[in-house]
Amino acid sequence: ERPMPTPDHGPVPQHATVTQVRRGPRSVGLAQLGAPRGYCIAPPRIGEGMVMYSESGRRRIVTTPVLRLMRTAGGIYAQTRNSVYRLEPTTREQIASAIARWRRRASDRARG
């Protein structure tokens, strides 16, 4: 899969692992749902909410509109009104595999 081109910050990945690195006081992001990270299956676009799924794949999260996309040596970051998220490029297959592993671990814990 090819990254989606964007005019001022280079390519943004189509699929990404998302980590919330900063949140504001009114943020209802990944950290508040108890998920350390989530998955984005469409490239974020400035002016639109970023759609992502929790690590379990069971919760869909839509952020406030993306204000800025930044590329640094540390990766690609999406800033919304309430939070900043780091995006790490991945593939659809890696996301499906990670969700399956998370569900197996949760099932094992529930069985004792």
C-alpha positions as CSV (number, residue, x, y, z in Angstrom):
1,E,0.0,0.0,0.0
2,R,1.2,3.4,-0.9
3,P,1.1,6.4,1.5
4,M,-1.3,9.2,0.7
5,P,0.5,12.3,-0.5
6,T,-0.2,15.6,1.4
7,P,1.0,19.0,0.2
8,D,3.0,20.3,3.1
9,H,4.1,17.4,5.4
10,G,5.0,14.6,3.1
11,P,3.2,11.3,2.8
12,V,0.8,10.2,5.5
13,P,0.4,6.4,6.0
14,Q,-2.9,4.8,4.9
15,H,-2.7,2.5,7.9
16,A,-1.0,3.4,11.2
17,T,-0.6,2.4,14.8
18,V,-1.6,5.5,16.8
19,T,-0.3,6.5,20.3
20,Q,-1.8,9.4,22.2
21,V,1.2,11.4,23.4
22,R,-0.5,14.4,24.8
23,R,-4.1,15.1,25.8
24,G,-6.0,18.1,27.0
25,P,-8.4,18.4,29.9
26,R,-11.5,17.7,27.8
27,S,-10.0,14.9,25.7
28,V,-11.8,11.5,25.4
29,G,-9.0,9.7,23.6
30,L,-7.3,6.4,23.8
31,A,-5.8,6.9,27.3
32,Q,-9.2,7.6,28.8
33,L,-10.5,4.4,27.3
34,G,-7.7,2.5,28.9
35,A,-6.0,1.7,25.6
36,P,-2.3,2.6,25.3
37,R,-2.7,2.7,21.5
38,G,-5.0,2.3,18.7
39,Y,-5.2,1.9,14.9
40,C,-6.0,4.3,12.2
41,I,-7.2,2.8,8.9
42,A,-7.5,6.0,6.9
43,P,-5.0,8.8,6.6
44,P,-5.8,11.8,8.8
45,R,-6.9,15.0,7.0
46,I,-6.7,18.5,8.2
47,G,-10.1,19.8,9.2
48,E,-11.6,16.4,9.7
49,G,-11.8,14.1,12.7
50,M,-9.3,11.3,12.7
51,V,-11.1,7.9,12.9
52,M,-9.3,5.2,14.8
53,Y,-10.0,2.0,16.7
54,S,-8.9,1.0,20.2
55,E,-6.2,-1.7,20.6
56,S,-9.0,-4.3,20.9
57,G,-10.6,-3.2,17.7
58,R,-13.9,-3.0,19.5
59,R,-14.2,0.8,20.0
60,R,-14.3,3.3,17.3
61,I,-13.0,6.7,18.2
62,V,-13.4,10.0,16.3
63,T,-11.2,12.8,17.4
64,T,-11.9,16.5,17.2
65,P,-10.8,17.9,13.8
66,V,-7.1,17.6,12.9
67,L,-5.5,21.0,13.1
68,R,-2.0,20.2,12.0
69,L,0.1,17.2,10.7
70,M,3.8,17.4,11.6
71,R,6.7,15.3,10.4
72,T,9.7,15.2,12.7
73,A,12.7,12.9,13.1
74,G,10.5,11.0,15.7
75,G,7.7,10.3,13.1
76,I,4.4,11.8,12.0
77,Y,2.2,13.6,14.5
78,A,-1.4,14.6,14.2
79,Q,-2.5,17.5,16.4
80,T,-6.2,17.9,17.2
81,R,-7.9,20.5,19.4
82,N,-7.5,18.3,22.5
83,S,-4.6,15.9,21.8
84,V,-1.5,15.0,19.9
85,Y,-1.1,11.5,18.3
86,R,2.0,9.8,17.0
87,L,1.3,7.7,13.8
88,E,3.6,4.8,13.0
89,P,3.1,3.3,9.5
90,T,1.8,-0.3,9.5
91,T,-0.2,-2.6,7.2
92,R,-3.8,-3.8,7.4
93,E,-2.4,-7.3,8.1
94,Q,-0.3,-6.1,11.0
95,I,-3.4,-4.4,12.5
96,A,-5.5,-7.5,12.1
97,S,-2.8,-9.6,13.7
98,A,-2.4,-7.2,16.6
99,I,-6.1,-7.1,17.3
100,A,-6.3,-11.0,17.2
101,R,-3.4,-11.2,19.7
102,W,-5.1,-8.7,22.0
103,R,-8.3,-10.7,21.9
104,R,-6.6,-14.0,22.6
105,R,-4.8,-12.5,25.7
106,A,-8.1,-11.0,26.9
107,S,-9.8,-14.4,26.5
108,D,-7.0,-16.2,28.3
109,R,-7.2,-13.7,31.2
110,A,-11.0,-14.2,31.4
111,R,-10.6,-17.9,31.7
112,G,-8.2,-17.5,34.6
